[in-house]
Amino acid sequence: MITDNNIKASIAHHHLFSSLAAEEFSEVLKQSARLSFASQAHIFYQGEPAQRFYLVVVGHLQLYRTNLQGQEKVIEVVRQGQTFAEALMFAEQSRYPVSAQAISPCELISVDSHVYARVLKQNPDAGFAIMANMSRRLRKHLNEVEILSLQNAQNRFLLFLQTNVSHVKKNTSNMKKSPPWRQDEHKDKADVDEGIIVLDIPKQMLASRLSIQPETFSRLMKRMTQEGFIWVKGDKIHIPSLTKLYACSEFTFSQAEGQCPGHEDEGGFKIKP
C-alpha cells in the first residue's frame, strides 16, 4: 500500500490515474506497492505471468527480448515518470513479452493490473486515458519500425543525435579582452552553436536500441569523430557544429523529433521522489 503523501500526489497527476475518482484512486493504491531495485536487477523476466504494471519514480530501466539463440534486443528504455506493461491487463492469461531490467538504481510503483482493470470498467474517462496513451505508443512504434527498416545505421544514429542534442553556446568572455579589430572574429565563433548529449545508458545498449551491431556502432562513432562531426568523452557526445551535423543528415529536427528509437518521451511528466 502507498502511504507517502508526496508519492500519492505525484501518482494522482499521472494521466493513467488523474481521471480516477477519489474512492477509485484509493482502491488502486491499496493494492499498489513502492519497490526499490539495484542497478542490473530484474523486475520481471520474459514469459512470466503479467499480473502487475509499473510507474517509474526514480531511475530508468530497459525492456528487452531474448531470441532462441540467446541474443538480446533492447525494445525500449523506460525513464522517470513513464509506465510500462499496462497494456497487458487487457489480455487474458497474459505473459510479459519482454524482460525488464534496471539500468540504474530504481524506485517503482507496482500496480495490480486486475484491480486497475476493474476500476476502468466503472470509469470510462480513465479507460479513454489509457487508450490514448496506448495510441500514442502505437504511433511511436510504427514510426520506429519505418525508421529501423528504411534507414541505414548512420541515418539512425544521426536521427538520434538530432533528437536528443542539447544546445551549448560558446563562451564569449574573451570578446571584451580583444582589440576592436578582432571582436568580429570572436563574435562569429560565438554565434556557432555547439551541442552535447549526455548518455544515461551504456553505448552498447544504445546500439541495440537503434538496431545497430556493436562493432558497426563503434566504427560509425570512430568515423564520425575522425570527420569532425562528434567527439566522445565518457558518457558525453560532443557536437562541435550542429550546422555541419544537420547538413550531412537527410532529416530536419522537426521531422526527427519524437520519432527516433533512442528518444523516449511521455509528455514531460515529472514525479516527485
Contacts in CASP RR format, 6 or more apart in sequence:
PFRMAT RR
TARGET T0000
AUTHOR 0000-0000-0000
METHOD contacts of the structure
MODEL  1
MITDNNIKASIAHHHLFSSLAAEEFSEVLKQSARLSFASQAHIFYQGEPA
QRFYLVVVGHLQLYRTNLQGQEKVIEVVRQGQTFAEALMFAEQSRYPVSA
QAISPCELISVDSHVYARVLKQNPDAGFAIMANMSRRLRKHLNEVEILSL
QNAQNRFLLFLQTNVSHVKKNTSNMKKSPPWRQDEHKDKADVDEGIIVLD
IPKQMLASRLSIQPETFSRLMKRMTQEGFIWVKGDKIHIPSLTKLYACSE
FTFSQAEGQCPGHEDEGGFKIKP
1 29 0 8 1.000
1 30 0 8 1.000
1 31 0 8 1.000
1 32 0 8 1.000
1 33 0 8 1.000
2 8 0 8 1.000
2 11 0 8 1.000
2 29 0 8 1.000
2 32 0 8 1.000
2 33 0 8 1.000
2 34 0 8 1.000
2 109 0 8 1.000
4 34 0 8 1.000
6 272 0 8 1.000
6 273 0 8 1.000
7 34 0 8 1.000
7 57 0 8 1.000
7 109 0 8 1.000
7 271 0 8 1.000
7 272 0 8 1.000
8 29 0 8 1.000
9 272 0 8 1.000
10 57 0 8 1.000
10 271 0 8 1.000
10 272 0 8 1.000
11 17 0 8 1.000
11 29 0 8 1.000
11 55 0 8 1.000
11 109 0 8 1.000
11 271 0 8 1.000
12 18 0 8 1.000
12 25 0 8 1.000
13 269 0 8 1.000
14 55 0 8 1.000
14 81 0 8 1.000
14 83 0 8 1.000
14 269 0 8 1.000
14 271 0 8 1.000
15 129 0 8 1.000
15 132 0 8 1.000
15 133 0 8 1.000
15 269 0 8 1.000
16 55 0 8 1.000
16 83 0 8 1.000
16 86 0 8 1.000
16 126 0 8 1.000
16 129 0 8 1.000
16 130 0 8 1.000
16 133 0 8 1.000
17 25 0 8 1.000
17 28 0 8 1.000
17 126 0 8 1.000
18 129 0 8 1.000
19 123 0 8 1.000
19 125 0 8 1.000
19 126 0 8 1.000
19 127 0 8 1.000
19 128 0 8 1.000
19 129 0 8 1.000
20 28 0 8 1.000
20 119 0 8 1.000
20 123 0 8 1.000
20 126 0 8 1.000
21 123 0 8 1.000
24 119 0 8 1.000
24 122 0 8 1.000
24 123 0 8 1.000
24 126 0 8 1.000
27 115 0 8 1.000
27 119 0 8 1.000
28 111 0 8 1.000
28 112 0 8 1.000
28 115 0 8 1.000
28 116 0 8 1.000
28 119 0 8 1.000
31 111 0 8 1.000
31 112 0 8 1.000
31 115 0 8 1.000
32 109 0 8 1.000
32 110 0 8 1.000
32 111 0 8 1.000
32 112 0 8 1.000
33 109 0 8 1.000
33 110 0 8 1.000
34 57 0 8 1.000
34 107 0 8 1.000
34 108 0 8 1.000
34 109 0 8 1.000
34 110 0 8 1.000
35 43 0 8 1.000
35 107 0 8 1.000
35 108 0 8 1.000
35 109 0 8 1.000
35 110 0 8 1.000
36 105 0 8 1.000
36 106 0 8 1.000
36 107 0 8 1.000
36 108 0 8 1.000
37 43 0 8 1.000
37 61 0 8 1.000
37 102 0 8 1.000
37 105 0 8 1.000
37 106 0 8 1.000
37 107 0 8 1.000
37 108 0 8 1.000
38 102 0 8 1.000
38 105 0 8 1.000
39 102 0 8 1.000
39 103 0 8 1.000
39 104 0 8 1.000
39 105 0 8 1.000
39 106 0 8 1.000
40 101 0 8 1.000
40 102 0 8 1.000
40 103 0 8 1.000
41 101 0 8 1.000
41 102 0 8 1.000
41 106 0 8 1.000
42 99 0 8 1.000
42 100 0 8 1.000
42 101 0 8 1.000
42 102 0 8 1.000
43 54 0 8 1.000
43 61 0 8 1.000
43 100 0 8 1.000
43 101 0 8 1.000
43 102 0 8 1.000
43 106 0 8 1.000
43 108 0 8 1.000
44 50 0 8 1.000
44 85 0 8 1.000
44 96 0 8 1.000
44 99 0 8 1.000
44 100 0 8 1.000
45 96 0 8 1.000
45 99 0 8 1.000
46 65 0 8 1.000
46 66 0 8 1.000
46 96 0 8 1.000
46 97 0 8 1.000
46 98 0 8 1.000
46 99 0 8 1.000
47 95 0 8 1.000
47 96 0 8 1.000
47 97 0 8 1.000
48 95 0 8 1.000
48 96 0 8 1.000
49 93 0 8 1.000
49 94 0 8 1.000
49 95 0 8 1.000
49 96 0 8 1.000
50 85 0 8 1.000
50 88 0 8 1.000
50 89 0 8 1.000
50 91 0 8 1.000
50 94 0 8 1.000
50 95 0 8 1.000
50 96 0 8 1.000
50 113 0 8 1.000
51 112 0 8 1.000
51 113 0 8 1.000
51 114 0 8 1.000
52 85 0 8 1.000
52 110 0 8 1.000
52 111 0 8 1.000
52 112 0 8 1.000
52 113 0 8 1.000
53 83 0 8 1.000
53 84 0 8 1.000
53 85 0 8 1.000
53 86 0 8 1.000
53 88 0 8 1.000
53 89 0 8 1.000
53 110 0 8 1.000
53 111 0 8 1.000
53 113 0 8 1.000
53 116 0 8 1.000
54 83 0 8 1.000
54 84 0 8 1.000
54 85 0 8 1.000
54 100 0 8 1.000
54 108 0 8 1.000
54 109 0 8 1.000
54 110 0 8 1.000
54 111 0 8 1.000
55 81 0 8 1.000
55 82 0 8 1.000
55 83 0 8 1.000
55 108 0 8 1.000
55 109 0 8 1.000
55 111 0 8 1.000
55 271 0 8 1.000
56 78 0 8 1.000
56 79 0 8 1.000
56 80 0 8 1.000
56 81 0 8 1.000
56 82 0 8 1.000
56 83 0 8 1.000
56 84 0 8 1.000
56 106 0 8 1.000
56 107 0 8 1.000
56 108 0 8 1.000
56 271 0 8 1.000
57 80 0 8 1.000
57 81 0 8 1.000
57 106 0 8 1.000
57 107 0 8 1.000
57 108 0 8 1.000
57 109 0 8 1.000
57 271 0 8 1.000
57 273 0 8 1.000
58 80 0 8 1.000
58 105 0 8 1.000
58 106 0 8 1.000
58 107 0 8 1.000
58 273 0 8 1.000
59 79 0 8 1.000
59 80 0 8 1.000
59 102 0 8 1.000
59 103 0 8 1.000
59 104 0 8 1.000
59 105 0 8 1.000
59 106 0 8 1.000
59 107 0 8 1.000
60 77 0 8 1.000
60 78 0 8 1.000
60 79 0 8 1.000
60 80 0 8 1.000
60 102 0 8 1.000
60 103 0 8 1.000
60 104 0 8 1.000
60 106 0 8 1.000
60 200 0 8 1.000
60 201 0 8 1.000
61 77 0 8 1.000
61 78 0 8 1.000
61 100 0 8 1.000
61 101 0 8 1.000
61 102 0 8 1.000
61 103 0 8 1.000
61 106 0 8 1.000
62 74 0 8 1.000
62 76 0 8 1.000
62 77 0 8 1.000
62 78 0 8 1.000
62 100 0 8 1.000
62 101 0 8 1.000
62 103 0 8 1.000
62 201 0 8 1.000
62 205 0 8 1.000
63 74 0 8 1.000
63 75 0 8 1.000
63 76 0 8 1.000
63 77 0 8 1.000
63 78 0 8 1.000
63 84 0 8 1.000
63 98 0 8 1.000
63 99 0 8 1.000
63 100 0 8 1.000
64 72 0 8 1.000
64 73 0 8 1.000
64 74 0 8 1.000
64 75 0 8 1.000
64 98 0 8 1.000
64 99 0 8 1.000
64 101 0 8 1.000
64 208 0 8 1.000
65 72 0 8 1.000
65 73 0 8 1.000
65 75 0 8 1.000
65 97 0 8 1.000
65 98 0 8 1.000
65 99 0 8 1.000
66 72 0 8 1.000
66 73 0 8 1.000
66 99 0 8 1.000
67 73 0 8 1.000
72 208 0 8 1.000
73 208 0 8 1.000
73 211 0 8 1.000
74 205 0 8 1.000
74 208 0 8 1.000
74 209 0 8 1.000
75 98 0 8 1.000
76 84 0 8 1.000
76 209 0 8 1.000
76 264 0 8 1.000
77 103 0 8 1.000
77 201 0 8 1.000
77 205 0 8 1.000
77 209 0 8 1.000
77 262 0 8 1.000
77 264 0 8 1.000
78 84 0 8 1.000
78 100 0 8 1.000
78 264 0 8 1.000
79 200 0 8 1.000
79 264 0 8 1.000
80 270 0 8 1.000
80 271 0 8 1.000
81 266 0 8 1.000
81 269 0 8 1.000
81 270 0 8 1.000
81 271 0 8 1.000
82 264 0 8 1.000
82 266 0 8 1.000
82 269 0 8 1.000
83 133 0 8 1.000
83 266 0 8 1.000
84 100 0 8 1.000
85 96 0 8 1.000
85 100 0 8 1.000
85 113 0 8 1.000
86 111 0 8 1.000
86 113 0 8 1.000
86 116 0 8 1.000
86 130 0 8 1.000
86 133 0 8 1.000
87 134 0 8 1.000
87 137 0 8 1.000
88 94 0 8 1.000
88 96 0 8 1.000
88 97 0 8 1.000
88 113 0 8 1.000
89 113 0 8 1.000
89 114 0 8 1.000
89 116 0 8 1.000
89 117 0 8 1.000
90 117 0 8 1.000
103 200 0 8 1.000
103 201 0 8 1.000
103 202 0 8 1.000
103 205 0 8 1.000
104 200 0 8 1.000
107 273 0 8 1.000
119 126 0 8 1.000
120 126 0 8 1.000
120 127 0 8 1.000
120 130 0 8 1.000
140 258 0 8 1.000
140 259 0 8 1.000
143 258 0 8 1.000
143 259 0 8 1.000
144 259 0 8 1.000
144 260 0 8 1.000
144 261 0 8 1.000
147 156 0 8 1.000
147 159 0 8 1.000
147 259 0 8 1.000
147 260 0 8 1.000
147 261 0 8 1.000
148 156 0 8 1.000
148 210 0 8 1.000
148 211 0 8 1.000
148 261 0 8 1.000
151 159 0 8 1.000
153 210 0 8 1.000
153 212 0 8 1.000
153 216 0 8 1.000
153 217 0 8 1.000
153 220 0 8 1.000
154 220 0 8 1.000
155 249 0 8 1.000
155 250 0 8 1.000
155 251 0 8 1.000
156 210 0 8 1.000
156 211 0 8 1.000
156 212 0 8 1.000
156 260 0 8 1.000
156 261 0 8 1.000
157 210 0 8 1.000
157 212 0 8 1.000
157 217 0 8 1.000
157 220 0 8 1.000
157 221 0 8 1.000
157 224 0 8 1.000
158 245 0 8 1.000
158 248 0 8 1.000
158 249 0 8 1.000
158 250 0 8 1.000
158 251 0 8 1.000
159 249 0 8 1.000
159 251 0 8 1.000
159 256 0 8 1.000
159 259 0 8 1.000
159 260 0 8 1.000
160 206 0 8 1.000
160 210 0 8 1.000
160 260 0 8 1.000
160 261 0 8 1.000
160 262 0 8 1.000
160 263 0 8 1.000
161 197 0 8 1.000
161 230 0 8 1.000
161 237 0 8 1.000
161 239 0 8 1.000
161 245 0 8 1.000
162 245 0 8 1.000
162 246 0 8 1.000
162 249 0 8 1.000
162 251 0 8 1.000
162 253 0 8 1.000
162 256 0 8 1.000
162 260 0 8 1.000
163 253 0 8 1.000
163 256 0 8 1.000
163 257 0 8 1.000
163 258 0 8 1.000
163 259 0 8 1.000
163 260 0 8 1.000
163 262 0 8 1.000
163 263 0 8 1.000
164 197 0 8 1.000
164 260 0 8 1.000
164 262 0 8 1.000
164 263 0 8 1.000
165 195 0 8 1.000
165 196 0 8 1.000
165 197 0 8 1.000
165 239 0 8 1.000
165 242 0 8 1.000
166 195 0 8 1.000
166 196 0 8 1.000
166 197 0 8 1.000
166 198 0 8 1.000
167 193 0 8 1.000
167 194 0 8 1.000
167 195 0 8 1.000
167 242 0 8 1.000
168 193 0 8 1.000
168 194 0 8 1.000
168 195 0 8 1.000
168 196 0 8 1.000
169 190 0 8 1.000
169 193 0 8 1.000
169 194 0 8 1.000
170 189 0 8 1.000
170 190 0 8 1.000
170 192 0 8 1.000
170 194 0 8 1.000
171 190 0 8 1.000
172 186 0 8 1.000
172 187 0 8 1.000
172 190 0 8 1.000
174 186 0 8 1.000
175 183 0 8 1.000
175 186 0 8 1.000
175 187 0 8 1.000
175 190 0 8 1.000
178 185 0 8 1.000
178 186 0 8 1.000
192 241 0 8 1.000
192 243 0 8 1.000
193 241 0 8 1.000
193 242 0 8 1.000
193 243 0 8 1.000
194 238 0 8 1.000
194 239 0 8 1.000
194 240 0 8 1.000
194 241 0 8 1.000
194 242 0 8 1.000
195 238 0 8 1.000
195 239 0 8 1.000
195 242 0 8 1.000
196 236 0 8 1.000
196 237 0 8 1.000
196 238 0 8 1.000
196 239 0 8 1.000
197 236 0 8 1.000
197 237 0 8 1.000
197 239 0 8 1.000
198 235 0 8 1.000
198 236 0 8 1.000
199 206 0 8 1.000
199 235 0 8 1.000
199 236 0 8 1.000
199 237 0 8 1.000
200 235 0 8 1.000
201 209 0 8 1.000
203 217 0 8 1.000
203 221 0 8 1.000
204 214 0 8 1.000
204 217 0 8 1.000
206 217 0 8 1.000
206 262 0 8 1.000
207 213 0 8 1.000
207 214 0 8 1.000
207 216 0 8 1.000
207 217 0 8 1.000
208 214 0 8 1.000
209 261 0 8 1.000
209 262 0 8 1.000
210 217 0 8 1.000
210 261 0 8 1.000
210 262 0 8 1.000
211 261 0 8 1.000
212 220 0 8 1.000
221 230 0 8 1.000
221 232 0 8 1.000
224 230 0 8 1.000
225 231 0 8 1.000
225 232 0 8 1.000
228 240 0 8 1.000
228 244 0 8 1.000
229 239 0 8 1.000
229 240 0 8 1.000
229 244 0 8 1.000
229 245 0 8 1.000
229 248 0 8 1.000
230 237 0 8 1.000
230 238 0 8 1.000
230 239 0 8 1.000
230 240 0 8 1.000
230 245 0 8 1.000
231 237 0 8 1.000
231 238 0 8 1.000
231 240 0 8 1.000
232 238 0 8 1.000
239 245 0 8 1.000
246 252 0 8 1.000
246 253 0 8 1.000
257 263 0 8 1.000
258 265 0 8 1.000
END
